[in-house]
Amino acid sequence: MRNTLFLRWAAFLGAAAVASGAFGAHGLKPHFSEYQVSLFEKGVQYHFIHALAILAIGLLSDRKGGLWLRVSGWLFSLGILFFSGSLYLLACQNLLPFSVKGIEFAAPVGGICFIGGWLVMAMGIRR
């Protein structure tokens, strides 16, 4: 049986990536510098790619190595939260009513989660 949790989660994250991209392009772009636009777009790009990776996890999780694949899915999810989330916040920092000082340190944590997710996924597929 396929892991419907990851299939539903991927669908939600994919919709959120599209909504974020549209909001950034149409609602926020007039308030952004070129650097802020590039930060936001990079966040959306990685968000979308890893939503699709989570979809693959949901489709593959009935295979042997399912535990590895589930761990991979959660690592991808954490990567979206830390990497894309920190880029979204950094891009919007001048529009927010609170400080995001120090949030730039979350991006490398998210990147490590992404790398780990791909490596763990490889282990799950290999099994």
C-alpha positions in Angstrom: 0.0 0.0 0.0 1.4 3.4 -0.9 2.1 5.9 1.8 -0.9 8.3 1.3 0.4 10.6 4.0 3.4 11.6 1.7 1.2 11.7 -1.3 -1.2 14.2 0.4 1.7 16.1 1.9 3.4 16.4 -1.5 0.1 17.7 -3.0 -0.2 20.3 -0.3 3.5 21.4 -0.6 3.2 21.6 -4.4 0.1 23.8 -4.1 1.9 26.0 -1.5 4.9 26.3 -3.8 2.7 27.5 -6.7 0.9 29.9 -4.4 4.2 31.2 -3.0 5.5 31.8 -6.5 2.4 33.6 -7.7 2.3 35.7 -4.5 5.9 36.6 -4.9 5.6 37.4 -8.6 2.4 39.4 -8.3 2.0 40.7 -4.8 5.5 41.1 -3.5 7.7 41.9 -6.6 6.8 45.6 -6.6 8.2 45.8 -3.0 11.4 43.8 -3.7 14.8 44.6 -4.9 16.4 42.3 -7.6 18.2 40.5 -4.8 15.1 39.9 -2.8 13.3 38.6 -5.9 16.2 36.2 -6.5 16.1 35.0 -2.9 12.3 34.4 -3.1 12.5 32.7 -6.4 15.3 30.4 -5.2 13.1 29.5 -2.2 10.2 28.6 -4.5 12.4 26.6 -6.8 13.8 24.4 -4.0 10.3 24.2 -2.4 8.8 22.9 -5.6 11.6 20.4 -6.5 11.4 18.9 -3.1 7.6 18.7 -3.1 8.0 16.6 -6.2 10.7 14.5 -4.4 8.2 13.9 -1.6 5.6 12.8 -4.2 8.2 10.2 -5.4 8.6 9.1 -1.8 4.9 8.5 -1.5 4.9 6.5 -4.8 7.9 4.4 -3.9 7.3 3.9 -0.1 5.5 0.5 -0.7 8.9 -0.9 -1.8 11.4 -2.6 0.4 13.3 0.1 2.3 10.2 2.0 3.2 11.7 3.2 6.5 14.6 4.8 4.6 12.2 6.4 2.2 10.0 7.8 5.0 13.0 9.3 6.7 14.0 10.8 3.4 10.5 12.4 3.0 10.8 14.0 6.4 14.3 15.3 5.7 12.9 16.9 2.5 10.1 18.4 4.5 12.5 19.9 7.0 14.7 21.1 4.1 11.7 23.0 2.7 10.9 24.5 6.1 14.5 25.6 6.9 15.9 26.4 3.5 12.9 27.8 1.6 11.3 29.2 4.7 14.5 31.2 5.6 14.8 32.5 2.0 11.1 33.6 2.1 11.7 35.4 5.4 14.9 37.0 4.3 13.3 38.2 1.1 10.4 39.7 3.0 12.3 41.1 6.0 11.6 44.7 5.2 7.9 44.0 5.0 7.6 42.0 8.3 6.7 43.5 11.7 9.4 41.5 13.4 13.1 41.0 13.0 14.5 37.9 11.2 18.1 38.6 12.3 20.0 35.3 12.4 17.5 33.4 10.2 20.2 33.1 7.5 21.7 30.3 9.5 18.6 28.1 8.9 19.4 27.9 5.1 22.5 25.7 5.5 20.5 23.4 7.9 17.9 23.1 5.3 20.5 22.4 2.6 22.0 19.6 4.7 18.5 18.2 5.2 18.0 18.2 1.4 21.4 16.5 0.8 20.6 13.9 3.5 17.2 13.3 2.1 18.6 12.5 -1.4 21.2 10.2 0.1 18.8 8.4 2.4 16.4 8.1 -0.6 19.1 6.4 -2.5 19.6 3.9 0.4 15.8 3.2 0.4 15.7 2.6 -3.3 18.7 0.4 -3.1 17.1 -1.9 -0.5 
